[in-house]
């Protein structure tokens, strides 16, 4: 815990004090015979799968962060007349440009000033963690940001398009109240290890487990209903490893200076003020999970690129692409009419009509699994539907782990594979595809990469290689918390001091 500042330790102490309160069993633990909620089922499955994948020392710390308030970043809208003013405003309140990957200049001085308090807090945190017999989670940050939450995130109808989540305020409140609804009843090994791991180095060490130890997919869903066995019989062949995937060496990616994305330093869980509207009624910045920035950067966008965003809604990544480069064209596609309505509102709130015309911006409603436009783009982003681990752990509404969505959830890997295959077919030889999810599931991440390439090997003459993105992990290790146990892609996992993600992304280059 060397070098940890007071604000980081306060988050940990506050979280663990609430988590270990004497009233936990009375208020949180489900009664015997009571049907589990979707979030509780999700957490049970996560404990089985991710506890094995990340290990008993790392998973408790990730789990605590998953249930705590997520960190956002602010993507500056270069088309806004207030862009420069907004940058100064964000820098004045302590945010820094993630693309520069450099914390504020006074961060070291602040750390030195708080060194005595830090040692006291560290001792208190260790004492608190040792007093507990079980690791139970509370995402509540009351006392940390309760004075500013309502002021910063409340707004009128025009404000509902300035953030990535369907409800920025709902998500924040849901994470704040997470421990009132769910607990970690089954985790008995997390004591001081959870605090130690949550505040240690930014890059987690490789796991000893191999990707194929977690296939077929049923192992990633834990014990369950009979329907879950159907998946293995129908799709089990997809997990057979028949050919080694070629991996291209990591190489530097040029990041445009036009892309300006601001976040607070590690341990700072402050919320951003509401974006403001300029004279043209354009919002000055867009709030989203900072980890969502990296799939866009991984594309390596250049001037004149023809780009497809295959699953574009709600629009945060598409908007980020428009800030990153002057594109030749951008097609934003999604199959859902409702989600497309949200996408159009985001574009209207941030992108002036002349920019939309210059970029040849188009919005289409097609089934991405059968997209059909072959060899049409230089770059394709496919941010597939997934179990959305953070949302599944926090919100029961429309949860992937609810009984009504069991069949849909079991077929997710097949849908993801079809989407990725369609994306690879849509890109021209020499072009690149970036696949991304907001799940930590090896099956939905590296597993889908393997499945998709195997499908292409067997049914087409397309040749694809994985582009190693280790250089991005090295460049952004001071901002994000990376897990280095993935075979093909990069995975950002939540931590209390850097609570972005989860976000998996993998870059594939079409060779022929």
Secondary structure, 3 states (H helix, E strand, C coil): CCCCCHHHHHHHHHHHHHHCCCCHHHHCCCCCCCCCCHHHHHHHHHHHHHHHHHCCCCHHHHHHHHCCCCCEEEEECCCCCCHHHHHHHHHHCCEEEHHHCCCCCCHHHHHHHCHHHHHHHHHHHHHHHHHCCCCCCCCCCCCCCCCCHHHHHCCCHHHHHCECCCCHHHHHHHHHCHHHCCCCCCCCCCCHHHHHHHCCCCEECCCCCCHHHHCCHHHHCCCCCCHHHHHHHHHHHHHCCCCCCCEECCCCCCCCCCCCEEEECCCCCCCCCCCCECCCCCECEEEEECCHHHHHHHHCCCCCCEEEECCCCCCHHHHHHHHHCCCCEEEEECCCHHHHHHHHHHHHHHCCHHHHHHCCEEEECCCHHHCCCCCCEEEEEEECCCCCHHHHHHCCCCCCCCHHHHHHHHCHHHHHHHHHHHHHHHEEEEEEEEEEECCCCCHHHHHHHHHHHHHHHHHCCCCEEEECCHHHHHHCCCCCCEECCCCCCEEECCECCECCCCEEEEEEEECC
